[in-house]
């Protein structure tokens, strides 16, 4: 039986004339809630609106949910006189300090993290894949680690920040990396090891609570899932669902490896950090680092190896054709979201055109 999966994704609320981000997310979420209920929510920063799918066991069902929820969110935004943009970082706007949503938890976060919250204007996509228990989740996490830079390169969609080209394909990942518990997760010997480390981080104040565990893979604190959190929000609903299917396949193959008693690779943290930066800097079109071997390799080549690695799982779910087609599309020249944003800018040299290229339809 295929593992159930789903996604959470965030969008920037933008003014339709200036294309700058505006703090109107709460109004959009209230309106969208009539159709989506709790599947629509605000986030820490008032520029961000979030939507979630329900769990699905089939890629086509997930794709339809993503299309539907994006349509609902876009319609709610239009009714409030704004638009939603699917990009990992805001292209235009006065961003610092970011306006923080009301609420006791958000106020506590601002008191604890200060300047980190001030610059927390980023939109990501989180993929949840069901897990039978937390022990399995942390063991699967170990097997996912070598592939995380490649997933990051595939999902790169944040080259601009506040009116400038950052020179990176995924600036969001570097913004995110400044948090005390973020980026690629450590290698965990067991769920007990995970809990001991989290307990120490809570005790010393590096974590406010379990919701501020921002590793790119973690056992969900509230759902029976493993959560893969490293992707920029995808430009389109199809890309979001195809990426989720690729992640599900990688989780399945990793779970099978756990069953077979295979020990996960343990790349040095320094090598994994460097591979992350290479992915964020160059995206899928550049050269990266294969942390399994220590050799330099193009991210296009590594994406092909990832696809080959998950082939059995993709065949098992019937997702092979769709996911392979999606990876080939991203690997082609100008295929990733970051490359398409820059292409939109090159036509007339206008950042407003970049925002228009990532607006949700509606």
N, C-alpha and C positions, 0 to 999 in steps of 0.2 A: 504494500500500500504506500502511495506517495506521501511524503511528509507534507503536512499543511504549512502554509506560509502566508505572509502578508507584509504590507509596508506601511510606514509612516513617512510623510514628506511635508516639507515646509516651503512656503512661498513668500516672497516679498510683496507687500502692498505698495503700489506706486501710483503717483498722480498721473492721470492720462495725458495731461498737457506737458508738464515739465519732465515727466518720467522719473522724478526723484522719489525715493522712498518716503512714505508718510505714515504716521502712527495711528492707523485706522483699523488695525487688525481686529480689535474687540468687536467693532460694529459688524464687520464682515462675518466673523465667527457666530455672532448672535443670529444673524440672518440665515446663515448656512445651517445652523443647528436645527432649524425647523425640518430639514430633510435628513440631515446626517446625525442628529443627536450629539452624543458625546464623541462621535468620530471626528467632529470639528472642534478645535481648541486653540487657545492663544498660547504664546510662548513667553519666555522671559522678556524679550524685546518687543515693543509695541508695533514694530514694522512687520512682524512675522505672524502668519496664519498657518495652522497645521491641520492636516487631514489624514485619516487612517482608513485602511481597508479592514474588512472582516477577514478571518482566516479562510483560506481557499486551499483546495487540493489540486487545482488544475490551472495551468497558465492562462488559458482563454478566459476563465472566470475571473482571475485576478486582473487581467488586462481590461476587462469590461468594468470591473469595480473602479479601477484607477481612472479610466475615461469618465465614468459617471461621477465620481466624487470631484474630479477636476472641473467638470461642467457645472456642478452645483456650486462649488467655491467661486468659480469665475462669474456665475450669474449673481451670486450674493454680492460680490465685489462691484459688479456693474450697477446693481441697484443702489449701492452706497456711493456711486460716483467715482470709483477707483478701479484699478486693474491689478492683477496678480502676475508676478514674474517668477519663472522657474530658473533661477540661477543661484549658484552657491554663495556668491557675495554680491552686495549691491553695487550697481554700475554708477549710479548718480545719487547724490544726496549729502546732507550735512550729517555725518554719522556719529561723531564723538562729542559728548557722551550720548550713547543710545538711550532713547526713552524706555524706561522700564515699566512693564505692566503693573497694575495694582495687585496687592495680595501679600499676605504675611510671609509666604515662602520666598517670593521674589525680593521682598525687602530684606529678608535675612541673607539671601544670596548677595545682594549688593553690599551689605555690611561686611560680609566675609571676604568677598573676592574683589571688591572695589573696581579698579581699573580694568580688570578682565571683563566684568559685566559691561563696562562702558563701551567696549569694542566688540561685543558679542553679536554683531549683525551678520549671521551666516545661516544658510539654509541647506539642510542635508536630507538624505533619504536613509531610513533605517529599515533593514530587512529582518523580519522575525521568522525563524524556522522552528517548528515544534521539536521539543526534546523530551524524552521520557523522565529525566531527572537532572539535577544540577551536576552530579558527578560526570555524567555523559557530556554535558555541555562544556565543562572545563577541559575535558580530554579532547573533544572536538576542536575547541579553541586552539589547543596546541598544534593541531594538524593544519588549521587555517593560516597560521601566522606566516609561513613562507610565501603565501599567495597574496597577502594583503597589498603589497605595493602594486602588483599587477591590477588588482581590482580598483585601486585608487586611480591608476592611469586610465583605465577604461571609463571611469565615471567623471573624469575631470571636466568641470563646467563652471569655473570661477576665475577667469583671468583678470577681471577688472575690479577695482575697489575705489569708490568715491572719486570717479572721474579720471582715473589713470590706469594704464596697463601695468600690472605688477611685474610682468615678465615671467610669470608662472602660469601654468595651466590650471592649477588647483590651489589658489591662494587660501581658500577656506581651511585646508588641512594645516597650513602653517599658522594661521590664526588660532585654530583649535589646539595646536600642540603646546601652547603656552600654559594651559591649565595643569594643575598639579598631578592629576590622574587622568591622562589622555594618551592618545596615540596607540601604537600596537601593544597588546596586552603582554604581560610577562608569561613565561612558561610556568605552568602550575602542575605540581606533582599530584594534586588531588583537589577535590572540593574543599576539604579541610584546610589545605594550604591557601586556597583562594580566600576563605573566610578569615583565616588568621591575618593575612596581609591587609584585607579590607578593615578588619578590626583595629589594626595598628594605625592605619591611615585615618580612621574615624577618631581614634583616641588622641592623636596628635593635632587634629584640626585641619589636615589637608583635605579631608572630605567633610562636607556639611552633613550629608546623609547618603544613603545608598543610591539616591537619584543623581548624585554628582560623581558617580563612577563613570567616567567618560572614555574608558578604553574603547577602542574601535571594535572589539568583540567582547561581549560579556553575557553571562546568564541574566536573563531579564529578572528584575527585582519583583515584578508583578504578574508575569505570565509564564507558562511552562514552555519557554522558548530560549533559543540562543539568538542574540541580537547582534547583527553586523551593521555597524554605524558609520562606516568610513566614507560613504559616497556623497558627492554633491547631489542636490536634487536634480533629476534628469530633465532635459528640455521637453521631452514628450512622454505621454503616457505609455506608448509602446516601448520606449527605451527603459522606462522605469520597471515595467513588468518583465522584460527580457533580462535585465540585470538581476532582478530578484530570482528569476528561474536559474540563472547561472550560480548565484549564491546558494540556492537550495541544493543544486547538484553537487557543489563543493562540500556542503555540510553532509550530504548523504554519503559521498565517497569517503569523507573523513570519519564518519560514524562507522562505516564498514571497516576502515583501517583499525579503529579502536576494537571492534569485534574480533579482528584477526590478530590482535596483540601486537600490531606494528607500533614501534616507538616513533613519535613525531620528531622531525628535525628540530634542532635547537640552534638556529643561527645566532651569532653574537649580537647583542643589542646594538652595538655600534654599526654593524653591517645593515641591520634592519632599519635603523634610523636613516642611514645614508640612502638606502633604497627608497624609503618614503620620500626623502627630499627630491631625489631624481624623478620620481613619479610626479610629484607636485610641480616640479620645475618644468619638465619637458612634456608630460602627458604621454599619450600612447605613441606619438610620433618620434620620441627621442630614445636615447640609450639609457638603460638602467643597470641594475645589478641583480643577478640571480643569487639570492641569499642561500640557496641550497648548495651551491658550488663555489661561490665567491667570484665567479667570472662575470665580466661585462657582457651584456646582451641587450638587444633592442627590446623595448616593451612590446612591439609587434610580435617578435619571436616568442616572448614570454606569454603573451596572450594565446598564441597558438598552442603552447605547451599546456597552459591551463585548460584550454578546451579539450585537448587530448586526455588530460588527467581525469576530467569529469565525464568523459564520453559514456561510460557504462550507466551512470545515473541519468544522463540526458536521454539515452535510449530507453531506459526504464520508464520514464515519465512521458515519453513522446515529445519532449521539448527540443530534441536535437536540431531539427531544421530551423526552428525559429531563433534559437539562441546562437547557432552557428552563423546564420544570416545577420543577426544583430552585431556579433563580434566582427564579422568581415566588414560590415558597414562602418563601424567605428574605426577599424584599422586602416580603411582607405584614406587617401589624402583628404584632409579637411573633415574627417568624420566625427570627431568628438565634439561635445558641446563647446569646449574652450576654443577649438579651431573655428567652429561656425560663428561664435561671437566675434572673433577677430575678423573673419571674412565679412561679416555684416558691417563692421567699422570701416574696412578698407574701401567699400563702394563709394562712400561720400565723406568719410572722415568725421562722422557724427556719432557720438555715444548714444543719442536718442534712438538711432537705428539699432544699436545693440540691444537696448531694452525692448524695442518692438519685436526683435527676433526671438525673445524668450517669454513673451507674454502668453498666458494661457488663452486659448481660443474662447471667444465669447464676449 
